[in-house]
Amino acid sequence: MLFDPPIDLLVKVTGCRYMAAVIVGARAKDLINKISASLNGNSNLAIDYAAEEVARGEVVGVKSN
């Protein structure tokens, strides 16, 4: 379960809960695919790391038309 960063911070950064979930999920999947050896197959670690990146503003979503 995600406690740090809090979901309220992710919502403030992304604009809504849905967008926060999509961005964190996509980034975690990207991390698992690119650096799975350093994560040792631990998807929870990837989600935590992705959430921290989103909270810091390092990863943002792109709106499509």
Summary of the structure (lengths in Angstrom):
residues: 65
radius of gyration: 11.6
end to end distance: 32.9
largest distance: 37.5
contacts: 156
relative contact order: 0.20
helix: 69%
strand: 0%
